[in-house]
Amino acid sequence: MAQPVLAGVDGSAESLAAAQWAAREAVRRDRPLRLLHARSPYPRGGGGGSANAARRHLARRLLREAEDRIRATCPDVRLFDEQVEGPATEALVEAARQAELLVLGSRGLSAFTGFLLGSVSRGVVARTTRPVVLVRAGGEAADGHLTPSDGPPAARTGRRDVVLGLDVTEPCDEVVGFAFEAARSRGARLRAVHAWRAPGTLGPGPGGTGPVDGAHRAEEWLGFLSAVLRVWRDKYPDVRVVETVAEGRPGTVLVKAASGAGLLVVGHRTPGRPPVRRAGPVTHAVVHRADCAVAVVPHT
């Protein structure tokens, strides 16, 4: 069986939005959708047969609510669900090993919800080897579809842009490929963004050739970005690509670039040693501040 798109369900508005996002993504990818609910092994008030039965009943109700919403908006999806007992981080990381990607709900500016609360969020993003998409509750906009209130820039393409955050000094095929495929499957424009920081008013540019001003440095970085993307443009000739470089902190630059977008794609380095339970500063910034879905793609 093809690897499914996996969505964590906890009954919150954010997790329901994530499940619906995952359903549309599963249809685009021609993959089944798997809904997963993790029951806590340490319930308040103790355990026992009655408590376990109550938790199973609640999990079944939460999964059924998610299924009903998905069927109403995405009837063609191949859907199955599962409830497991155990810590959420471990359950999600283990299930994601057999999934195409993992989709979870996020409250954005305030905090993660449900599965992604505190150490769980850091553990999932840090430990999984599969892409994780974090979705905020926001209706159609969460999936990149246009709404009647969308302005003229979005209307030109019919879909909200996919934004790719790319460090041209360390480009990663997994991250770039995920972004191009997302743009292709949506019929959306891809905006590739590189953020650069000047060492001073004057200093060596990216090629280290001598003093240059900001305009010349930006032009040189844009040349690097175009070179990195050239092979991907050839591979995806139907994807319209816009290349942008901007001076500033990467997290700030990407949050601004993703305003009004349908999806922001960033990378997450997975070291060879046992991972720490935290995301990098750029991932942390965009997950908490971006107003669209964020895909975090692991790479080595």
N, C-alpha and C positions, 0 to 999 in steps of 0.2 A: 504494500500500500504506500502511496506517496506520502511524504512527510507533511503533516498538517500545519496549519497556522494555529497557534496556541494562544488562548486568551484566559487570563485569570479573572475569576468572578467572585465578588464578595457582597453583592447586593447594593453597593453605592451607585450614585448617579455616574461617577467617573468610570467605574468598572463596567457599567452597562454601555456607556459610550464606547469604551474600549472594545467590548464584545461586538458591537455593531460595526465599528471600524474594521475589526479583524474579519468579520463576515464578508464585507465588501472586498477586502484584500484577498481572502481565500478564493472568491469567485474570479478576481482578476488573475490570480496565479493558477487557477484550476486545481486548487488544493482543498481537501476537507478542512473543516473547522472543528477544533477540539476545545471545549470549555472545561476549565478545571477549577474546582473549589477545594481549598485545603482547610480541613477542620483542625482546630487546636487540640492537641493531645492533653492539655492541662486546663480543663474548663473551670470556671469559677464555681465554687460550691462543691468541688469533688467530682468523682466519676460515677461509675455504676451503670447498670444496664439501662435504666430509665434515662439517665443523662445522655448516654451514647445514642439512644434511639431518638431523643429530642434533637441532638445535633445533626444526626443524619437527616431527619425530617426537615430541619431548617435549611440544610445544604440543598436538599432536593427542591425545596420551594424557591430558593435563590436561583438555582440553575434553570428551573422551569420558567421563571420570570424573564431571564435572559433569553431563553429559547423563544418564548412568545414574541418578544420584541424583534428578535432577529428574523423570525419567520414572516413577520408583518412587513418588514422593509427589504428583506433579502431572501425570498422564498426558494431560490435555486441553490442555495448553499448546501453542501453535504455536511451535516452537523451531527456530532456525538459529544457526550459529556462524561465527566468522571469526578467523583469526590474521593479525596484521599485524606488520611489522618497523618499529621506531622507538622513540623515547623514550616511556615510558608516559604522561606528562602530555599530550604533544601528541596521541598516539593516542586517549586517552580524551576530551579536549576536542573534538577533531575529530569523533569518532563521536557524541558527545552532541548535536551540532548537529542531527542527524536522529533524535533519540530523544525519547520522552515524558519519561523521567527516567533517571538513571544510578544504579546500585546498586553499592556497593563494600563490601568487608569491612574491619572495624576491630577492633583489639585493645583499644580503650577506654583503660583507665588506663595501659597500658604504652606503646604506640605504634601507629601504623598499620602494616599489614602489606602486603606485596606492592606493588600499585599505589600505595598511600598510604604511602610511606615518605619522611619528611623533606620535602624541597622539592616532591616530587610531590603530597603531600596539599595543601600550600598552593597549588600551582599549579592543581590541578583545581578546588578550591572557589572560588578567587579568579577564575578565568578563564572557567569555563563559564557559559553563560546558561540552563542547564536545571537543574531540581532535582536534588540529589544526596542519596541516602539511604545512610547509613553503618550497617552491620549487624554486630553482634558475634555470635560463635558462641554459640548458646544454645538451640538446638532450637525448639520451638513458641513459647516465650516471645518469641523474636526477631520473630515475626510477629504478635503480639497475640492468639494463641489461648490459651485457658486450659488449665492442666494440673491434675491432681488435687490438687496441693499449694496451689493458689491459695486465698487467703482469701476471706471473705464479701464484702468490698467489690467485688472483681472479679466474683464470682459473680452479683451483682445484675444485671449487664448482659449476661453471657454472653461478653463480649469485654473485653480490656484497653482502658483509656481511650486516646484520642488527646489529647495535651497540646499546646496552642498557646501559645507564648511571644509575647506581643504588647505592643509599646510603644504605648500609646494616644495618645501625642503625635505619633506618625508611623505610623499604621496603614497597612498595604500590602495591597491587594486580592489580589495573587498569593499572599501567604503565608496570609492568612485563608481564601481560597478553596481552597487546597491542603488545609488542615487540615479544613475542613468536608467536602470531597469524600472525604477519607480516612476520616473518621468515618462518613459515610453509607454508603460501600461496604463497611465492616466491620460495620455495625450496632452501632457502639460509641458510647459517650458521649464528648463533647468537653469537655475542661476548658481554658478560656481563662485564662491567668495573666498578670498584669501586676505587675512588681516596681517599687517606688518607693523613693526615698531621701529622708529628711527633711533639710532644710538645717540644722536645729537643733531644740532643744526646742520653740521657738516660731518661727513664720515663716509666710509666705504659703502657702496651699494651692495646688493646681494651677490654680485660677482666679485666683490673686493677689489675693484679696479681703481678706486680713488674717490676724492670728495665729489659728492653730487648733492643737488638740492632735492626737496621733497617731490617735486613734479617728475624729475628724472628717475628718482628711486621708484616711484609708483609705476612709471612706464616700464622700468626694468622688471619689476615684480610681475606686471601684467604679461610681459614676454615669457617669463617662466611658467605662469599659469597656462597660457596658450599652448606652450610646448607640452606640458603634462597632459592636457586634454585632447591633443591632436589625435592620438590613436583611438580615443573613445568617441570622438566625433565621427571618425571613419567607421567605427563599429556600430554606431547608432545614428545613421544619417538622417533619420526622421525626427530626431529630438532637436528642438531648437535650443541652443545654448547661449547664455549671456555670461560673459566673464567680467568679474568685478574684483578690484583690490581696494582696500581701505586702510588707512592708518589708524591704529587703536588697539585696545585689548581685544583678543579674539572673541571672548564671550560677549562683550558689549557690541562689537561689530556684527556678530551673527544674530543676536537678538534683534537688532535693528533691521538687518536684512530680511529676517524671517517674518516681520510684521505683515500680516495679511496673507502669508503663504499657506499652502496646504500641508507641507511636510518639510521639516528641517532634518538633514542627515549629517551626523558627526561621527567621528571615529573614537574608539576607546582602546588604548594599548593594553594588551594582555601579556604581562611579563612571563618569563619562563619559570620564575620562582612562585611559591604560593601567593596568590593575590591578596592585597589588603582590601578591607571591606569599605572602600570608598571610591567614588568616581573622581576623575581629574577635575581641575578647576574650570575648564571650558565646558565639560559635560554638566557639571554642577550648575553653572551659570545659565546655560540654555534651557535645561530641564525646569528650573525654577522660574525663569523669566520669559521664555518664549510663549507666544500666544497661539501656537499651532502644535500639532503632533510632532514629536521628536523621535527620530530613529537613531539609536546608539549602536554602531556596528563595531564589534570587536575585531582586532587585528594584532598581529605579532610584530 
